[in-house]
Amino acid sequence: MLIFIFTISLIISLVMIVTAPYQNVLLYKRHSGPQQLHSGYVPRLGGIACFAGLLAGYMLSDFEIQAVFFGLLIAVVPVFLIGLTEDITALIAPKIRLVVAVLTGVIFIMVTGISITRVNVDQFDWLLQISWISFFVTVLAITTLTNAVNIIDGLNGLSIGTCIIMAGAVGIIAAYANDSQLYLLAMIFIASMLGCFVINFPLGRIFIGDGGAYLMGAIVAMLTILLSERNPEISPFASLIIVFYPFYELVRSTVRRKLAGRNTMAPDKRHLHSLVFAYISRFSQMTDTGANSLSAAITWLLPCFCVAVAISVPYQTIWLCAGIIMFIIMYELANLWLKKQMSRR
């Protein structure tokens, strides 16, 4: 089944490449901005391949898996479609996309009946027993990660590779907990992304687009919520550290822009992955494509660190918190070093 899902995703990705000249007429030059690191037209519709893979996985799953899978698919449709519309038209305002991401979180709770009810901190757990607070926190978590994955979508394979890493961690920890349904859901999700990933990285022949980034971010958020809520022996901080790299990038970028008096939703080249790319481009003899892909591979070390901690101690809240603190220190030191290097003449 997983090979079939991968093949469906791969074939549709290849179709997007073959039809690129026709897309070029309609879409090229509509999309521009500081994170546009490629020249020439590259299809932005890789999200369609991932969604098709998910649909194939749903249809091939047994009834018990479908019962869980259905809520995820229904919930993710609005944010995937609004992202896809933005990929095609470049006309959807960020605030509208944000509202639709909120809607995705609401649908997830309404369809599945699942929300965040614990964080293993007594001072907060009693609050999460209040239904409207649990509802709000869950919607906020899904909305945040949906946008967080989109914000790291700036290099060949960075966002999709990060989501593969994060989904892999969910699958491994679910296997620890003997949650076979969640394990299979994570594997289906990975297979649906891999077909597009092998085209996206390292040559950058197709982009995942906003539709794909929103789709992946929302699914990862839902999987991590399910991991914690379905398996009470797993610390909720395992779910948090799994997604902490894109989460921290989003929060940090929002605060940074706010303090600078800039539009918090406006893209820029000050993300850590942007600095890595700028450094490699400046101090190496690599082509832009090579520097782009190498930068993504180096940046993957961040989610890999988070996932390694989550997999190693999924039951130990104190060590998971220590891992989060260590990540922040590593991130900030890397950020400072890169800025110092780039300030040299």
C-alpha positions in Angstrom: 0.0 0.0 0.0 2.7 2.5 0.9 4.6 1.9 -2.4 1.3 2.5 -4.3 0.8 5.8 -2.4 4.3 6.9 -3.1 3.9 6.0 -6.8 0.6 8.0 -7.1 2.4 11.1 -5.5 5.4 10.6 -7.8 3.3 10.3 -11.0 1.3 13.4 -10.2 4.5 15.3 -9.4 5.9 14.3 -12.8 2.7 15.3 -14.5 3.0 18.8 -12.9 6.5 19.0 -14.4 5.5 17.9 -17.9 2.7 20.5 -17.9 4.9 23.2 -16.5 5.0 25.2 -19.8 1.2 25.6 -19.7 1.3 26.6 -16.0 4.1 29.1 -16.9 1.7 31.0 -19.1 -0.9 31.3 -16.3 1.2 31.5 -13.2 4.7 32.7 -13.8 5.6 36.2 -12.5 2.5 36.2 -10.2 4.7 34.9 -7.4 7.6 37.0 -6.2 9.1 38.0 -2.9 12.2 37.9 -0.7 12.1 34.1 -0.3 11.9 33.5 -4.1 15.4 31.9 -4.6 14.9 30.4 -8.0 15.1 31.8 -11.5 12.6 30.6 -14.2 9.3 28.9 -13.6 9.0 25.9 -11.3 5.6 24.3 -10.7 4.1 25.3 -7.3 1.5 22.5 -7.3 3.3 19.8 -5.5 0.6 19.9 -2.8 -1.8 18.2 -5.2 0.5 15.2 -5.4 0.6 14.9 -1.6 -3.1 15.3 -1.2 -3.7 12.6 -3.9 -1.4 10.3 -2.0 -3.4 10.9 1.2 -6.7 10.1 -0.7 -5.2 6.9 -2.0 -4.1 6.0 1.5 -7.6 6.6 2.8 -9.2 4.5 0.1 -6.8 1.6 0.6 -7.1 1.6 4.4 -9.4 -0.7 6.4 -12.5 0.6 8.2 -10.8 1.2 11.5 -8.0 3.4 10.0 -10.5 5.2 7.9 -12.5 6.1 11.0 -9.5 8.1 12.3 -8.3 9.2 8.9 -11.6 10.7 7.9 -11.4 13.5 10.4 -8.0 14.6 9.3 -8.9 14.6 5.6 -12.1 16.6 6.1 -10.4 19.1 8.4 -7.5 19.7 6.1 -9.5 20.3 2.9 -10.3 24.0 3.5 -6.7 25.1 4.2 -5.3 23.0 1.4 -7.7 24.5 -1.1 -7.1 28.1 0.0 -3.4 27.5 -0.2 -3.8 26.0 -3.6 -5.8 29.0 -4.7 -3.0 31.2 -3.6 -0.5 29.1 -5.6 -2.6 29.6 -8.7 -3.7 33.2 -8.3 -1.3 34.9 -5.8 -4.4 36.9 -4.7 -5.4 35.5 -1.4 -4.6 37.8 1.5 -2.6 36.3 4.4 -5.4 37.2 6.9 -7.9 35.2 4.8 -5.5 32.2 4.8 -5.1 32.6 8.6 -8.9 32.5 9.1 -9.2 29.3 7.0 -6.4 27.7 9.0 -8.5 28.5 12.1 -11.4 26.8 10.4 -9.3 23.7 9.8 -8.7 23.5 13.6 -12.4 23.9 14.4 -13.4 21.2 11.9 -10.8 18.8 13.3 -12.3 19.1 16.8 -15.9 18.9 15.6 -15.4 15.8 13.4 -13.0 13.9 15.7 -14.1 15.1 19.1 -10.4 15.3 20.0 -8.8 18.3 21.6 -5.7 19.0 23.8 -6.7 18.1 27.4 -3.3 17.9 29.1 0.2 19.1 29.1 1.4 17.3 32.3 1.7 20.5 34.2 -0.8 20.6 37.1 -1.2 24.4 36.9 -2.4 24.1 33.3 -4.0 20.7 33.1 -7.0 21.8 35.2 -7.7 24.7 32.8 -7.6 22.3 29.8 -10.5 20.4 31.4 -12.6 23.4 30.7 -14.0 22.6 27.2 -13.8 26.1 25.6 -10.1 26.5 26.8 -9.2 23.1 25.4 -11.0 24.0 22.2 -9.1 27.3 21.9 -5.7 25.8 22.6 -6.2 23.0 20.1 -7.3 25.4 17.3 -4.4 27.7 18.2 -1.9 24.8 18.0 -3.2 23.6 14.6 -3.3 27.1 13.2 0.2 27.9 14.4 1.8 24.8 13.0 -0.1 25.2 9.7 1.5 28.6 9.2 4.8 27.6 10.8 5.5 24.9 8.1 4.7 27.5 5.4 7.2 29.9 6.9 10.1 27.4 6.5 9.1 26.7 2.9 12.0 28.6 1.4 14.6 26.0 0.2 14.5 22.8 -1.8 13.1 20.1 0.4 13.2 22.1 3.6 9.6 22.1 4.6 8.6 18.7 3.1 11.8 17.1 4.5 11.1 18.6 7.9 7.5 17.2 7.8 8.8 13.8 6.8 11.2 13.9 9.8 8.4 15.0 12.2 5.9 12.5 10.9 8.5 9.8 11.2 8.9 10.6 14.9 5.2 10.4 15.4 5.2 7.0 13.8 8.1 5.7 15.8 6.7 6.9 19.2 3.3 5.5 18.2 4.9 2.2 17.6 6.5 2.4 21.1 3.0 2.9 22.5 1.5 0.0 20.4 -0.8 2.5 18.6 -0.8 0.7 15.3 -3.5 3.0 13.8 -1.5 6.2 14.4 1.7 4.5 13.2 0.0 3.6 9.9 -1.4 7.1 9.5 2.0 8.5 9.9 3.5 6.1 7.4 0.7 6.9 4.8 1.5 10.6 5.3 5.2 10.1 4.8 4.6 8.0 1.6 2.3 10.7 0.2 5.1 13.3 0.7 8.0 11.1 -0.6 6.7 11.0 -4.1 6.9 14.8 -4.3 10.1 15.0 -2.2 12.2 13.0 -4.6 11.4 15.6 -7.3 11.6 18.6 -5.0 15.1 17.7 -3.6 17.8 18.3 -4.5 17.1 19.7 -8.0 14.0 21.8 -7.1 12.0 20.7 -10.1 8.7 21.2 -8.3 7.6 23.2 -5.3 5.2 22.1 -2.6 3.5 25.5 -2.7 1.3 27.1 -0.1 -1.3 24.4 -0.6 1.2 21.7 0.2 2.8 23.6 3.1 -0.6 24.2 4.7 -1.6 20.6 4.1 1.6 19.2 5.7 1.6 21.6 8.6 -2.1 20.9 9.5 -1.6 17.1 9.2 1.5 17.1 11.4 -0.3 19.2 14.0 -3.2 16.7 14.1 -0.9 13.7 14.2 1.0 15.1 17.2 -2.2 16.0 19.0 -3.5 12.4 18.4 -0.2 11.0 19.6 -0.5 12.7 23.0 -4.3 12.3 23.4 -4.5 8.7 22.4 -1.5 7.6 24.4 -1.5 9.1 27.9 1.7 7.5 28.9 3.5 9.7 26.3 4.4 13.1 27.5 2.7 16.0 25.7 6.1 17.6 25.5 7.2 14.9 23.1 4.6 16.2 20.7 5.8 19.8 21.3 9.5 19.1 20.7 8.7 17.1 17.6 7.3 20.3 16.0 9.4 22.8 17.9 11.7 23.9 15.0 8.9 25.3 12.7 7.0 26.5 15.8 10.0 28.4 17.1 10.8 29.8 13.7 7.3 31.2 13.4 7.1 32.7 16.9 10.6 34.2 16.7 10.0 35.7 13.3 6.7 37.2 14.4 8.3 38.8 17.5 11.3 40.0 15.5 9.0 41.7 12.9 6.8 43.2 15.6 9.7 44.7 17.5 11.1 46.1 14.2 7.7 47.7 13.5 7.2 45.6 10.4 4.2 43.6 9.1 4.3 40.4 11.0 2.9 38.5 8.0 5.4 40.0 5.4 8.0 37.5 4.2 11.7 38.3 4.6 15.2 36.8 4.3 16.0 36.8 8.0 15.0 33.2 8.9 17.8 30.9 9.9 17.5 28.9 6.7 17.8 32.1 4.7 21.0 33.0 6.6 22.4 29.5 6.0 21.7 29.9 2.3 23.2 33.4 2.2 26.4 32.1 3.9 26.9 29.1 1.6 26.2 31.2 -1.5 28.7 33.8 -0.4 31.5 31.6 0.8 31.4 28.6 -1.6 31.7 28.1 -5.3 28.5 26.1 -5.5 25.7 26.8 -8.0 22.5 28.4 -6.6 20.7 25.1 -6.8 23.5 23.3 -5.0 23.7 26.0 -2.3 20.0 25.9 -2.0 19.8 22.1 -1.4 22.8 22.0 0.8 21.3 24.7 3.0 18.2 22.7 3.4 20.1 19.6 4.3 22.1 21.5 6.9 18.9 23.1 8.3 17.4 19.6 8.7 19.8 19.1 11.6 17.4 21.3 13.7 14.3 19.0 13.3 16.5 16.0 13.5 17.8 17.1 16.9 14.3 17.7 18.2 13.1 14.3 16.9 16.1 12.5 18.4 15.2 13.9 21.8 11.5 13.0 21.4 12.3 9.5 20.4 14.9 8.9 23.1 12.8 10.1 26.1 9.1 10.3 25.0 7.9 9.6 28.6 10.2 12.0 30.4 8.8 15.5 30.6 11.9 17.0 32.3 14.3 15.7 29.7 12.0 16.8 26.9 11.9 20.3 28.4 15.7 20.3 28.6 15.8 19.3 24.9 13.7 22.3 24.1 15.9 24.7 26.0 19.0 23.2 24.3 17.4 23.7 20.9 16.8 27.4 21.6 20.4 27.8 22.7 21.7 26.0 19.6 19.4 28.0 17.3 20.3 31.4 18.7 24.1 30.6 18.7 23.8 29.5 15.1 21.9 32.7 14.2 24.4 34.9 15.9 27.4 33.2 14.2 25.8 33.4 10.8 25.0 37.1 11.2 28.5 37.8 12.3 30.0 36.0 9.3 27.7 37.8 6.9 28.6 41.2 8.4 32.2 40.7 7.2 33.3 42.5 4.1 
